[in-house]
Amino acid sequence: MRIGIYSNPEKDKGFRTAVRLAELIIKQDADPIVDDHYQDTVLAETPGVIIGSYSDCDMIICLGGDGTFLSAVHLEGCQDIPMIGINLGSVGFLPEIKPDGLEEAVRNLITGNYTTEKRMMLEASCYGPDDELIETGIALNDVVISRGRHSRILNLDLRINNVDVERIPGDGIIVSTPTGSTAYSLSAGGPIVHPSLNLIMINPICPHTLHNRSYLSDADSEVVVTICDYPCHTLIAIDGRQEIEVASGSRINVRRAKHDFSLIKLYEDQFFATIPQKIHARGIIR
């Protein structure tokens, strides 16, 4: 078995946890894999660690927080590889393993004592004013259309399943998966949705209107956001990892991606049980 190790050096100082993880994987007669970004680190120099491609791995273990996990999801050629995370961050909705439970977790992963949960993803296609395709991207959390660097009201026309819904003036719109309901969408007043559900959320960001309502639509819906009356470039952010600037008159089509993301689960679902403590932890000054 080939197990990819993707570690955030800011969270995993000196790669101490990653090295321990690699040693535990080797002890279980499996191969720990890192890519060449770790070439000159203590992780790559650990005896038994193989420098290779994550796309050839059977699974990937991420060390860090939610941001690290999302970065791993966006690794080239890794969208179909099951992933699990070790939580080294302050909150961590996606990483499941605690550092003190590492040995048991590795044993269960290598013996196949786990389940795989499918999480829907979004595909965003950005078209210019002349209807030419500019760029596409895949999101596990969200697609954010925002005013970018400029402090001007951004007018966006929202269309769902070929029906014109409304024009939303404000800072932008978040189109989110259930997995992303506890991310930026939550900060903008969106609902908390269990990640196993299949639906699309559309949440305005600071709308300059007398109402502020989120929309929930079927997972097979198509959401189209058109930029109108905006003299500056609008920023499209896909999971905060891919950024695209588009001009006024451009449109962003968002629909369910063809492939779901495979999240490895070692333990029973504790989503609603852990929500209060995780959100509370964000507000603690350290």
N, C-alpha and C positions, 0 to 999 in steps of 0.2 A: 504494500500500500504506500502511495506517495502522498504526503501531507504537506501542503504549502504553509509556510509561516510568514505572515505579513504583519510587521511590528512598527508601531509609531515610536520613534526614538525620544520624542518629547514626553510621552506617557511612560515608556519603558526605558528608564535611564540605564545606560550602559548595556541595554538588551539583556538585563539580568533574567527577566521572566521568559524571554524568548529562548535564551540559552537553556534554561531549565526545561522548557517545553521540548526543545530539540532532544535533550538527553532522555526525557521520558519516552518520546516517540521511538528513539533508537532502542531503548530498553525493551520496548514491545515489538521489536523486530520489524519496524516500519521505517520508511525513509523520509526525513525532514527535508523539504525543498525550499530554497530561497532564490530570488532572482538576482541578477548581477548588480542591482542597486545596493546590495549588502556586501559586495565583493571585498571591500577593505574594512570590514567591521569584525568585531569579536564573534558575532553570530555566524558569519561565513567561515570563520577560522575554527569553529567548534568541530572536533573530530566526528565524522559521520554525517555532517551536513552537506547536502548536495546543492550546487548552484545549477539551476535549470529554469524551466518555464512553468509558471503557475498554470498555464493552460493545459499542461499534461498531468496535473494533480487529480487525485480522487476527491479531495476536499481541501478547503483552505481555512486555517485558523487565524483570525485577526486579533491583534493585541492593541488595545486602546479604548476609545469610546465610540460613540455613534459616528462621528466624523471619519474615524479610521475605517470603520466598517463600510461606510458609503464609498470611500476611496477604493477599497478592495473590490466592491461590486463593479466599479468602473474600470478595473484593470482589463486590458485588451484580451479578448478571448476567454474571459472568465465568467460571463453571465450565466452559463449553464452549469457551473460547478457549485455544489453545495458548500455553504459556509457556516461557520459558527464563530463567536467572538469571546475573548477573555476581557472582562470589564476592568480596565485600568483608568476609566474616566470618572467624572463626578456624578453622572446620572446613568447613562447607558440603557436605552430601551432595547437595542438590538443585541449587544453582547450578553451572553447568558452565563458564562463560566466565571466564577470568582477565583482569584489567584490561589486561595487556600484550598480550593477543591480541584486543583490542576491534575493531580495524579489519578484520581478516580475518573475524571472527565476523559483523560487520554485513554485509559483502559477501556472505558465504555465506547469511545469512538472507534477504536481499532477492532474491538470485538463485535461491532455492529449493534450495540445496545443503545439505539437512538431512533428517533422518528424524523421524518422530513416534512416540513410545513411549506406549502406553496404560498407565496406572496405575489399578488398581482403587481405589475409594473406598468408604467406609462411610456408611450412613444410620442415625442413632440417633433413636429415638422414645421420649420419656419420658412415662410414664403415672403418674398419681397413685394413691393408695390406693383411690379410688373408680373406677379404671379410665378416668378421663378423660384425654385427650391434653393434656399440658402444653406440650410444645415438641418440635420436631424440628431436626436439624442434619446437615450433611455433613462427613465427615472424610477428609483425605488421609492423615494419620498415624495418629491414634488417638482412641478414646473412653475417657476415664478416669473411673472411679467411685471416689471417695475420701471419706475421713472429713472432709475440709475443715479447718476451723479447730480442731477438737476432738481432744484426745488420748485417744480412747476406741477400743476395738476395734470395728470395723465388721463385722457379720455379713452376708455376701452369699450368696444361693442362686444357683448357676449351673445353667442349663439350656441344652442344645444340641440343636437339632432335636427338641424335645418330649421329651427324655430328661433327667431330673434327674441331674446329675453329682455335685455335692457342695455342702456349705455351707463357705464359706471365711471364717474369721475373720482379721482383720488390718487393714491400712491401705487395702485396696481392690483393684480389678481394672483391668487395662489390656486393652482390646480393640483390636487393632492390625492394620493392613494390612502387607504386606511392605515398603512404603515407610517405614512407621513403625518397622520392626524395629531401626533404628539410632538411634531417639530414646529416649523414656522407657522403652520396653519393654526396651531393651538395658541400661539402668541397673538395671532390676529383675531382671536375670538371664535375660532372654529370648534366644532364638536370633537369629543374624544370617541373614536370608532375602533372597535376590536379589529386587529390586523388580519384576522382570518376572513373577514367579510370581503365581498367583491363589489366595490362601488367607486365612483369618482366624486370628489368634493371640490366645489368651486367657492373660494372664500375671498371677498374683497379685502384689500388692505387700506385701512383708514379712508373709507369712501366719503366724499364730500357731498353727502346727501342726508336726508332726514331719516333714512333707514339703513340698517346694516344687517343683511341676511345672507347666510350661506346657502348654497344649493347642493343637494345630494342627487346624483344621477346614476342610472344603471351602469355597470362596468363596461357594457358594450356600446355606450354612448360615444358620440363624437362632440368634443367641445372645441369651438372655434372662437378665438379672441382676436379682434381686429383693432389695430392702433389707429386712432383718428385725431386730427387737429393737434398734433404734437410737434413742435419745431425742433426738438432734439432727438437724439438716438434713444431708443428704449432698450432696456437690458433684459434678456431672457436668460435665466439661470436654471440649469437642470441639475437637481440635487446639489446645488452649490459647487459643482465640480466642472461643469461645462457652461461657459458664458458666451452669449451671442448678442451682438448689437444689431438692431434693425431700425429702419426709418419709418416715418409716419406712412400709413397706408399698408404696412405689412400685416400679415396675419399668422397666427400660430394655431395649428391644428393639433389637438391632443386626444389620443385614444388609447385604449388598452394595448399594451405591447403583445406581440405574438407569443412570447415566452414568459412564464412566471419565474420568479426567483425562488431558489430552494434554500430554505433556512433550516439548519440542523437544530433539533430540539432534544435535549437530554432529560429535561424535567417536565413535570405537569404544568399546564397553563396557569400562570400567576399574574396575568396582565392587569386585571382590575384590582387585585390585592396589592400590587407593587406601585400602581399609579400614584397614590397620594404621597408616599415617601420619596419617590423619584422626583416628582414635581416640587415638593417641599425642599428637597436638597438643592435645587437650582437657586433658591433665594437665600442660601446661607453664605455669609461672608467668610472667606477663608484667609 
